[in-house]
């Protein structure tokens, strides 16, 4: 099979597309023929080995698993011993990060718990765009943020996958939503329904004097205390991702700042695939739909990882196999 192979940490453009042996499903594993995959922050970090903290996860000197990719949709072609949830021919999708990586390939053998059944009405491209970003948005806004009707909400990193799902979820609650991003994304953000957009290269939203009931941050690009001025009394700030240094600082300071300010500063630890039944129902009702950048061809993955890392994409970068 073909796979995007990462033998050492380097620029994404140095990745090779190689022929490697087809995987064989072990006990409790399924063999999935991948129909679509998507690019995420972990892929950008894994292939470069940056920030260096990631090397504690991926491997100190080179990737322990040379094939990146953590989201997929596809069809089961074989099952290993002990598999009980699926059968051959089932269409599945999911965020596989809890059980490993490897979706930048034509096939993958993965634990059956890494995926769920794909709704028939959902295309493979839509399915692979959903699990990671949609659940970060849903768990961040609804489960952690306890979003309420008609709140004033700000989303940082608003033009990417998390932001585009978060907007749709917030609008279900009648929220007034401000999005922060930059470049060509700003026009796209207006088109999909943001009430106001802020270019972070021109303006720091924490210094505008505007206050929000809830901030969902996919970038965490500032020290924790900077966000205090952007929150209403008893407001909530939820981070779902960002730079390693600021996330570490957040972990060290958020508890004390929450106590002293009366405002809540919360970190979401994503539960992969938990709640996809709810997301599927919202999709079926027409309340959410992935914003897809693509779909692109498999051979473009190295360049697309660089494109993603430079923040030029809108929504989810999806590859069709």
C-alpha atoms as a printed R data frame, in Angstrom:
    type eleno elety resid chain resno       x       y      z
1   ATOM     1    CA   UNK     A     1   0.000   0.000  0.000
2   ATOM     2    CA   UNK     A     2   0.998   3.647 -0.357
3   ATOM     3    CA   UNK     A     3   1.731   5.647  2.793
4   ATOM     4    CA   UNK     A     4   3.130   9.072  3.631
5   ATOM     5    CA   UNK     A     5   6.307   8.054  5.429
6   ATOM     6    CA   UNK     A     6   8.043  10.159  8.091
7   ATOM     7    CA   UNK     A     7  11.429   8.535  8.792
8   ATOM     8    CA   UNK     A     8  12.889  11.573 10.592
9   ATOM     9    CA   UNK     A     9  11.827  14.985 11.866
10  ATOM    10    CA   UNK     A    10  11.946  17.504  9.037
11  ATOM    11    CA   UNK     A    11   9.940  19.989  7.010
12  ATOM    12    CA   UNK     A    12   6.651  18.468  5.742
13  ATOM    13    CA   UNK     A    13   7.787  18.855  2.133
14  ATOM    14    CA   UNK     A    14  10.512  16.263  2.815
15  ATOM    15    CA   UNK     A    15   7.980  13.535  3.544
16  ATOM    16    CA   UNK     A    16   8.067  10.553  1.175
17  ATOM    17    CA   UNK     A    17   5.218   8.576 -0.319
18  ATOM    18    CA   UNK     A    18   6.383   4.967 -0.125
19  ATOM    19    CA   UNK     A    19   5.131   1.478 -0.769
20  ATOM    20    CA   UNK     A    20   4.912  -0.370  2.560
21  ATOM    21    CA   UNK     A    21   3.420  -3.762  3.505
22  ATOM    22    CA   UNK     A    22  -0.309  -3.910  4.066
23  ATOM    23    CA   UNK     A    23  -1.130  -4.158  7.780
24  ATOM    24    CA   UNK     A    24  -2.734  -7.299  9.211
25  ATOM    25    CA   UNK     A    25  -5.354  -6.865 11.950
26  ATOM    26    CA   UNK     A    26  -4.334  -8.279 15.328
27  ATOM    27    CA   UNK     A    27  -6.701  -9.324 18.118
28  ATOM    28    CA   UNK     A    28  -9.531  -6.788 18.550
29  ATOM    29    CA   UNK     A    29  -8.368  -4.889 15.464
30  ATOM    30    CA   UNK     A    30 -10.096  -4.081 12.192
31  ATOM    31    CA   UNK     A    31  -8.490  -3.516  8.795
32  ATOM    32    CA   UNK     A    32  -9.899  -0.353  7.236
33  ATOM    33    CA   UNK     A    33  -9.528   0.678  3.623
34  ATOM    34    CA   UNK     A    34  -9.263   4.431  4.060
35  ATOM    35    CA   UNK     A    35 -11.491   6.562  1.818
36  ATOM    36    CA   UNK     A    36 -10.686   9.960  3.347
37  ATOM    37    CA   UNK     A    37  -8.443  11.516  5.992
38  ATOM    38    CA   UNK     A    38  -7.808  14.990  7.406
39  ATOM    39    CA   UNK     A    39  -4.907  17.076  8.695
40  ATOM    40    CA   UNK     A    40  -4.626  18.210 12.311
41  ATOM    41    CA   UNK     A    41  -2.263  20.034 14.663
42  ATOM    42    CA   UNK     A    42  -0.738  16.751 15.802
43  ATOM    43    CA   UNK     A    43   0.361  16.001 12.234
44  ATOM    44    CA   UNK     A    44   2.041  19.396 11.921
45  ATOM    45    CA   UNK     A    45   3.831  18.765 15.217
46  ATOM    46    CA   UNK     A    46   4.712  15.129 14.588
47  ATOM    47    CA   UNK     A    47   6.455  15.467 11.239
48  ATOM    48    CA   UNK     A    48   8.591  18.394 12.464
49  ATOM    49    CA   UNK     A    49   9.130  17.166 16.014
50  ATOM    50    CA   UNK     A    50   8.152  20.639 17.220
51  ATOM    51    CA   UNK     A    51   7.478  21.889 19.754
52  ATOM    52    CA   UNK     A    52  10.186  19.680 21.214
53  ATOM    53    CA   UNK     A    53   7.875  18.668 24.050
54  ATOM    54    CA   UNK     A    54   5.993  16.570 21.484
55  ATOM    55    CA   UNK     A    55   9.023  14.323 21.134
56  ATOM    56    CA   UNK     A    56   8.196  12.854 24.534
57  ATOM    57    CA   UNK     A    57   5.052  11.527 22.834
58  ATOM    58    CA   UNK     A    58   6.227  10.794 19.294
59  ATOM    59    CA   UNK     A    59   9.859   9.772 19.848
60  ATOM    60    CA   UNK     A    60  12.984  11.585 21.032
61  ATOM    61    CA   UNK     A    61  15.128  11.338 17.891
62  ATOM    62    CA   UNK     A    62  12.635  10.220 15.244
63  ATOM    63    CA   UNK     A    63   8.941   9.255 15.097
64  ATOM    64    CA   UNK     A    64   8.223   5.920 16.748
65  ATOM    65    CA   UNK     A    65   5.354   5.509 14.279
66  ATOM    66    CA   UNK     A    66   6.441   6.801 10.881
67  ATOM    67    CA   UNK     A    67   2.930   7.290  9.441
68  ATOM    68    CA   UNK     A    68   1.006  10.314 10.714
69  ATOM    69    CA   UNK     A    69  -2.717  11.008 10.511
70  ATOM    70    CA   UNK     A    70  -5.379  10.746 13.220
71  ATOM    71    CA   UNK     A    71  -8.761  11.034 11.486
72  ATOM    72    CA   UNK     A    72 -10.255   8.708  8.917
73  ATOM    73    CA   UNK     A    73 -13.322   7.344  7.251
74  ATOM    74    CA   UNK     A    74 -13.408   4.127  5.300
75  ATOM    75    CA   UNK     A    75 -14.721   0.592  4.921
76  ATOM    76    CA   UNK     A    76 -13.749  -2.474  6.942
77  ATOM    77    CA   UNK     A    77 -12.072  -5.100  4.749
78  ATOM    78    CA   UNK     A    78 -11.045  -7.600  7.431
79  ATOM    79    CA   UNK     A    79 -11.438  -8.199 11.154
80  ATOM    80    CA   UNK     A    80  -9.119  -9.697 13.734
81  ATOM    81    CA   UNK     A    81  -9.905 -12.220 16.421
82  ATOM    82    CA   UNK     A    82 -12.301 -11.000 19.098
83  ATOM    83    CA   UNK     A    83 -13.863  -8.133 17.138
84  ATOM    84    CA   UNK     A    84 -17.507  -7.793 18.203
85  ATOM    85    CA   UNK     A    85 -18.665  -4.303 17.177
86  ATOM    86    CA   UNK     A    86 -18.239  -4.503 13.390
87  ATOM    87    CA   UNK     A    87 -18.318  -6.779 10.384
88  ATOM    88    CA   UNK     A    88 -16.665  -6.710  6.965
89  ATOM    89    CA   UNK     A    89 -18.181  -4.064  4.724
90  ATOM    90    CA   UNK     A    90 -19.142  -1.649  7.512
91  ATOM    91    CA   UNK     A    91 -18.428   2.012  6.801
92  ATOM    92    CA   UNK     A    92 -16.730   3.628  9.804
93  ATOM    93    CA   UNK     A    93 -15.079   6.859 10.873
94  ATOM    94    CA   UNK     A    94 -13.374   8.369 13.878
95  ATOM    95    CA   UNK     A    95 -10.556  10.133 15.682
96  ATOM    96    CA   UNK     A    96  -8.078   7.282 16.181
97  ATOM    97    CA   UNK     A    97  -5.550   9.197 18.323
98  ATOM    98    CA   UNK     A    98  -6.380   7.298 21.507
99  ATOM    99    CA   UNK     A    99  -5.154   4.106 19.816
100 ATOM   100    CA   UNK     A   100  -2.345   5.482 17.642
101 ATOM   101    CA   UNK     A   101  -1.856   7.258 14.341
102 ATOM   102    CA   UNK     A   102  -1.442   6.165 10.738
103 ATOM   103    CA   UNK     A   103  -4.318   7.413  8.601
104 ATOM   104    CA   UNK     A   104  -2.036   8.886  5.903
105 ATOM   105    CA   UNK     A   105  -2.088   5.532  4.147
106 ATOM   106    CA   UNK     A   106  -4.356   3.408  2.003
107 ATOM   107    CA   UNK     A   107  -5.052   0.921  4.810
108 ATOM   108    CA   UNK     A   108  -4.815   0.839  8.588
109 ATOM   109    CA   UNK     A   109  -5.192  -1.885 11.222
110 ATOM   110    CA   UNK     A   110  -6.592  -0.256 14.363
111 ATOM   111    CA   UNK     A   111  -8.455  -1.242 17.530
112 ATOM   112    CA   UNK     A   112 -12.185  -1.509 16.895
113 ATOM   113    CA   UNK     A   113 -12.811   1.020 19.675
114 ATOM   114    CA   UNK     A   114 -11.070   3.726 17.622
115 ATOM   115    CA   UNK     A   115 -14.020   4.196 15.235
116 ATOM   116    CA   UNK     A   116 -17.810   4.266 15.053
117 ATOM   117    CA   UNK     A   117 -20.296   3.451 12.310
118 ATOM   118    CA   UNK     A   118 -20.634   6.163  9.666
119 ATOM   119    CA   UNK     A   119 -24.180   7.411  9.042
120 ATOM   120    CA   UNK     A   120 -25.270   6.452  5.534
121 ATOM   121    CA   UNK     A   121 -26.246  10.022  4.626
122 ATOM   122    CA   UNK     A   122 -22.804  11.364  5.552
123 ATOM   123    CA   UNK     A   123 -20.139  11.316  2.827
124 ATOM   124    CA   UNK     A   124 -16.688   9.898  3.577
125 ATOM   125    CA   UNK     A   125 -15.212  13.385  3.169
126 ATOM   126    CA   UNK     A   126 -17.690  14.881  5.629
127 ATOM   127    CA   UNK     A   127 -17.171  12.041  8.085
128 ATOM   128    CA   UNK     A   128 -13.410  12.418  8.299
129 ATOM   129    CA   UNK     A   129 -13.807  16.174  8.864
130 ATOM   130    CA   UNK     A   130 -16.067  15.750 11.879
131 ATOM   131    CA   UNK     A   131 -14.759  13.756 14.868
132 ATOM   132    CA   UNK     A   132 -11.812  15.757 16.208
133 ATOM   133    CA   UNK     A   133 -12.865  19.349 15.521
134 ATOM   134    CA   UNK     A   134 -16.603  18.936 16.088
135 ATOM   135    CA   UNK     A   135 -16.081  17.299 19.463
136 ATOM   136    CA   UNK     A   136 -13.521  19.891 20.559
137 ATOM   137    CA   UNK     A   137 -16.138  22.520 19.747
138 ATOM   138    CA   UNK     A   138 -19.033  20.635 21.343
139 ATOM   139    CA   UNK     A   139 -17.216  19.500 24.469
140 ATOM   140    CA   UNK     A   140 -15.647  22.945 24.838
141 ATOM   141    CA   UNK     A   141 -18.800  25.022 24.441
142 ATOM   142    CA   UNK     A   142 -21.508  22.726 25.788
143 ATOM   143    CA   UNK     A   143 -19.889  20.371 28.274
144 ATOM   144    CA   UNK     A   144 -17.119  22.597 29.678
145 ATOM   145    CA   UNK     A   145 -18.411  26.072 28.854
146 ATOM   146    CA   UNK     A   146 -22.049  25.340 29.761
147 ATOM   147    CA   UNK     A   147 -23.179  27.669 26.998
148 ATOM   148    CA   UNK     A   148 -26.462  29.505 27.663
149 ATOM   149    CA   UNK     A   149 -28.989  31.067 25.302
150 ATOM   150    CA   UNK     A   150 -28.148  34.436 23.749
151 ATOM   151    CA   UNK     A   151 -24.684  34.749 25.263
152 ATOM   152    CA   UNK     A   152 -21.926  36.876 23.794
153 ATOM   153    CA   UNK     A   153 -19.195  34.498 22.654
154 ATOM   154    CA   UNK     A   154 -15.718  34.859 21.195
155 ATOM   155    CA   UNK     A   155 -13.878  32.103 19.322
156 ATOM   156    CA   UNK     A   156 -10.109  32.411 18.865
157 ATOM   157    CA   UNK     A   157  -8.847  30.399 15.911
158 ATOM   158    CA   UNK     A   158 -12.271  30.909 14.400
159 ATOM   159    CA   UNK     A   159 -11.565  30.026 10.777
160 ATOM   160    CA   UNK     A   160 -10.244  26.506 11.298
161 ATOM   161    CA   UNK     A   161 -12.053  23.245 11.907
162 ATOM   162    CA   UNK     A   162 -12.882  23.850 15.567
163 ATOM   163    CA   UNK     A   163 -13.967  27.426 14.944
164 ATOM   164    CA   UNK     A   164 -16.320  26.637 12.083
165 ATOM   165    CA   UNK     A   165 -18.068  23.923 14.113
166 ATOM   166    CA   UNK     A   166 -18.130  26.115 17.229
167 ATOM   167    CA   UNK     A   167 -19.883  28.898 15.319
168 ATOM   168    CA   UNK     A   168 -22.659  26.538 14.239
169 ATOM   169    CA   UNK     A   169 -23.099  25.167 17.753
170 ATOM   170    CA   UNK     A   170 -23.146  28.655 19.291
171 ATOM   171    CA   UNK     A   171 -25.770  29.804 16.791
172 ATOM   172    CA   UNK     A   172 -28.013  26.962 17.944
173 ATOM   173    CA   UNK     A   173 -28.147  28.876 21.256
174 ATOM   174    CA   UNK     A   174 -28.858  32.218 19.610
175 ATOM   175    CA   UNK     A   175 -25.408  33.531 20.519
176 ATOM   176    CA   UNK     A   176 -23.742  36.668 19.223
177 ATOM   177    CA   UNK     A   177 -20.415  35.315 17.969
178 ATOM   178    CA   UNK     A   178 -17.142  37.113 17.333
179 ATOM   179    CA   UNK     A   179 -14.354  35.253 15.521
180 ATOM   180    CA   UNK     A   180 -10.617  35.926 15.679
181 ATOM   181    CA   UNK     A   181  -8.300  34.846 12.852
182 ATOM   182    CA   UNK     A   182  -6.447  36.436  9.927
183 ATOM   183    CA   UNK     A   183  -5.917  36.526  6.162
184 ATOM   184    CA   UNK     A   184  -8.404  35.206  3.633
185 ATOM   185    CA   UNK     A   185 -10.224  33.362  6.398
186 ATOM   186    CA   UNK     A   186 -11.835  36.602  7.536
187 ATOM   187    CA   UNK     A   187 -14.048  36.919  4.445
188 ATOM   188    CA   UNK     A   188 -14.980  33.252  4.668
189 ATOM   189    CA   UNK     A   189 -15.876  33.699  8.337
190 ATOM   190    CA   UNK     A   190 -18.272  36.526  7.479
191 ATOM   191    CA   UNK     A   191 -19.853  34.351  4.801
192 ATOM   192    CA   UNK     A   192 -20.546  31.448  7.162
193 ATOM   193    CA   UNK     A   193 -22.197  33.651  9.774
194 ATOM   194    CA   UNK     A   194 -19.839  35.293 12.269
195 ATOM   195    CA   UNK     A   195 -21.395  38.510 13.610
196 ATOM   196    CA   UNK     A   196 -18.001  40.185 13.908
197 ATOM   197    CA   UNK     A   197 -14.488  39.216 12.848
198 ATOM   198    CA   UNK     A   198 -11.161  40.421 14.268
199 ATOM   199    CA   UNK     A   199  -7.796  40.199 12.512
200 ATOM   200    CA   UNK     A   200  -5.355  39.210 15.252
201 ATOM   201    CA   UNK     A   201  -2.461  40.631 13.228
202 ATOM   202    CA   UNK     A   202  -4.039  44.080 13.500
203 ATOM   203    CA   UNK     A   203  -5.784  43.995 16.855
204 ATOM   204    CA   UNK     A   204  -5.486  42.159 20.179
205 ATOM   205    CA   UNK     A   205  -9.021  41.190 21.183
206 ATOM   206    CA   UNK     A   206  -8.118  41.272 24.897
207 ATOM   207    CA   UNK     A   207  -7.392  45.015 24.629
208 ATOM   208    CA   UNK     A   208 -10.524  46.156 22.769
209 ATOM   209    CA   UNK     A   209 -12.652  46.753 25.857
210 ATOM   210    CA   UNK     A   210 -15.272  44.208 24.719
211 ATOM   211    CA   UNK     A   211 -16.322  41.568 27.243
212 ATOM   212    CA   UNK     A   212 -17.718  38.133 26.553
213 ATOM   213    CA   UNK     A   213 -19.710  35.560 28.494
214 ATOM   214    CA   UNK     A   214 -17.665  32.707 27.045
215 ATOM   215    CA   UNK     A   215 -14.386  32.464 25.151
216 ATOM   216    CA   UNK     A   216 -13.438  29.282 23.300
217 ATOM   217    CA   UNK     A   217  -9.745  29.330 22.433
218 ATOM   218    CA   UNK     A   218  -8.208  26.967 19.889
219 ATOM   219    CA   UNK     A   219  -4.915  28.885 19.851
220 ATOM   220    CA   UNK     A   220  -4.124  29.996 23.442
221 ATOM   221    CA   UNK     A   221  -1.629  32.482 22.101
222 ATOM   222    CA   UNK     A   222  -1.416  34.757 25.166
223 ATOM   223    CA   UNK     A   223  -0.670  34.382 28.898
224 ATOM   224    CA   UNK     A   224  -3.724  33.375 30.926
225 ATOM   225    CA   UNK     A   225  -4.181  36.682 32.770
226 ATOM   226    CA   UNK     A   226  -4.506  38.610 29.491
227 ATOM   227    CA   UNK     A   227  -7.944  37.080 28.987
228 ATOM   228    CA   UNK     A   228  -9.332  38.460 32.259
229 ATOM   229    CA   UNK     A   229 -10.129  41.825 30.682
230 ATOM   230    CA   UNK     A   230 -12.088  40.152 27.867
231 ATOM   231    CA   UNK     A   231 -14.470  38.279 30.163
232 ATOM   232    CA   UNK     A   232 -17.629  39.521 31.831
233 ATOM   233    CA   UNK     A   233 -18.022  38.987 35.579
234 ATOM   234    CA   UNK     A   234 -18.508  35.236 36.090
235 ATOM   235    CA   UNK     A   235 -17.452  34.702 32.464
236 ATOM   236    CA   UNK     A   236 -15.794  31.487 31.300
237 ATOM   237    CA   UNK     A   237 -12.694  30.849 29.239
238 ATOM   238    CA   UNK     A   238 -12.151  27.376 27.768
239 ATOM   239    CA   UNK     A   239  -8.950  26.416 25.962
240 ATOM   240    CA   UNK     A   240  -8.982  23.453 23.585
241 ATOM   241    CA   UNK     A   241  -5.468  23.880 22.167
242 ATOM   242    CA   UNK     A   242  -2.563  26.202 21.521
243 ATOM   243    CA   UNK     A   243   1.158  26.675 21.955
244 ATOM   244    CA   UNK     A   244   2.826  24.275 24.388
245 ATOM   245    CA   UNK     A   245   4.367  27.057 26.469
246 ATOM   246    CA   UNK     A   246   1.101  28.911 26.990
247 ATOM   247    CA   UNK     A   247  -0.785  25.694 27.756
248 ATOM   248    CA   UNK     A   248   1.768  24.794 30.432
249 ATOM   249    CA   UNK     A   249   1.485  28.317 31.848
250 ATOM   250    CA   UNK     A   250  -2.289  27.983 31.751
251 ATOM   251    CA   UNK     A   251  -2.139  24.748 33.722
252 ATOM   252    CA   UNK     A   252   0.021  26.380 36.379
253 ATOM   253    CA   UNK     A   253  -1.938  29.623 36.732
254 ATOM   254    CA   UNK     A   254  -5.573  28.999 35.776
255 ATOM   255    CA   UNK     A   255  -6.700  27.621 39.128
256 ATOM   256    CA   UNK     A   256  -5.406  30.580 41.139
257 ATOM   257    CA   UNK     A   257  -6.666  33.129 38.601
258 ATOM   258    CA   UNK     A   258 -10.108  31.516 38.676
259 ATOM   259    CA   UNK     A   259 -10.250  31.775 42.475
260 ATOM   260    CA   UNK     A   260  -9.033  35.373 42.619
261 ATOM   261    CA   UNK     A   261 -11.155  36.691 39.741
262 ATOM   262    CA   UNK     A   262 -14.406  34.778 40.115
263 ATOM   263    CA   UNK     A   263 -14.125  33.930 36.424
264 ATOM   264    CA   UNK     A   264 -13.612  30.353 35.296
265 ATOM   265    CA   UNK     A   265 -10.542  29.286 33.328
266 ATOM   266    CA   UNK     A   266 -10.923  25.727 32.054
267 ATOM   267    CA   UNK     A   267  -8.811  23.306 30.006
268 ATOM   268    CA   UNK     A   268 -10.573  20.719 27.849
269 ATOM   269    CA   UNK     A   269  -9.002  17.273 27.730
270 ATOM   270    CA   UNK     A   270 -10.741  15.882 24.655
271 ATOM   271    CA   UNK     A   271 -12.512  12.553 24.956
272 ATOM   272    CA   UNK     A   272 -12.073  11.186 21.396
273 ATOM   273    CA   UNK     A   273 -15.303  10.085 19.708
274 ATOM   274    CA   UNK     A   274 -17.338  10.571 22.913
275 ATOM   275    CA   UNK     A   275 -20.515  12.301 21.823
276 ATOM   276    CA   UNK     A   276 -20.412  11.499 18.123
277 ATOM   277    CA   UNK     A   277 -23.964  10.183 18.427
278 ATOM   278    CA   UNK     A   278 -25.038  13.708 19.365
279 ATOM   279    CA   UNK     A   279 -23.013  15.212 16.517
280 ATOM   280    CA   UNK     A   280 -24.544  12.708 14.094
281 ATOM   281    CA   UNK     A   281 -28.021  13.743 15.213
282 ATOM   282    CA   UNK     A   282 -27.216  17.441 14.761
283 ATOM   283    CA   UNK     A   283 -25.854  16.642 11.288
284 ATOM   284    CA   UNK     A   284 -29.009  14.675 10.417
285 ATOM   285    CA   UNK     A   285 -31.142  17.641 11.538
286 ATOM   286    CA   UNK     A   286 -29.125  20.008  9.337
287 ATOM   287    CA   UNK     A   287 -27.853  22.016 12.312
288 ATOM   288    CA   UNK     A   288 -24.155  21.427 11.699
289 ATOM   289    CA   UNK     A   289 -22.146  20.693  8.582
290 ATOM   290    CA   UNK     A   290 -18.369  20.523  8.177
291 ATOM   291    CA   UNK     A   291 -16.640  23.327  6.300
292 ATOM   292    CA   UNK     A   292 -14.229  21.455  4.032
293 ATOM   293    CA   UNK     A   293 -11.044  22.787  2.486
294 ATOM   294    CA   UNK     A   294 -10.624  20.326 -0.362
295 ATOM   295    CA   UNK     A   295 -10.929  17.445 -0.863
296 ATOM   296    CA   UNK     A   296  -7.363  17.089 -2.094
297 ATOM   297    CA   UNK     A   297  -5.414  14.159 -3.566
298 ATOM   298    CA   UNK     A   298  -3.318  11.744 -1.502
299 ATOM   299    CA   UNK     A   299  -0.017  12.789 -3.079
300 ATOM   300    CA   UNK     A   300  -0.597  16.374 -1.902
301 ATOM   301    CA   UNK     A   301  -0.439  15.501  1.813
302 ATOM   302    CA   UNK     A   302   3.162  16.722  2.398
303 ATOM   303    CA   UNK     A   303   2.388  20.155  0.929
304 ATOM   304    CA   UNK     A   304  -0.975  20.262  2.695
305 ATOM   305    CA   UNK     A   305   0.614  19.730  6.108
306 ATOM   306    CA   UNK     A   306   2.756  22.812  5.442
307 ATOM   307    CA   UNK     A   307  -0.330  24.687  4.204
308 ATOM   308    CA   UNK     A   308  -2.153  23.734  7.403
309 ATOM   309    CA   UNK     A   309   0.775  24.737  9.604
310 ATOM   310    CA   UNK     A   310   0.888  28.163  7.997
311 ATOM   311    CA   UNK     A   311  -2.775  28.634  8.903
312 ATOM   312    CA   UNK     A   312  -3.958  29.270  5.357
313 ATOM   313    CA   UNK     A   313  -6.844  26.797  5.422
314 ATOM   314    CA   UNK     A   314 -10.511  27.406  6.214
315 ATOM   315    CA   UNK     A   315 -12.348  24.647  8.057
316 ATOM   316    CA   UNK     A   316 -10.948  21.132  7.773
317 ATOM   317    CA   UNK     A   317  -8.259  20.131  5.271
318 ATOM   318    CA   UNK     A   318  -9.595  16.870  3.811
319 ATOM   319    CA   UNK     A   319  -7.873  14.339  1.549
320 ATOM   320    CA   UNK     A   320  -9.771  11.842 -0.585
321 ATOM   321    CA   UNK     A   321  -8.079   8.525 -1.334
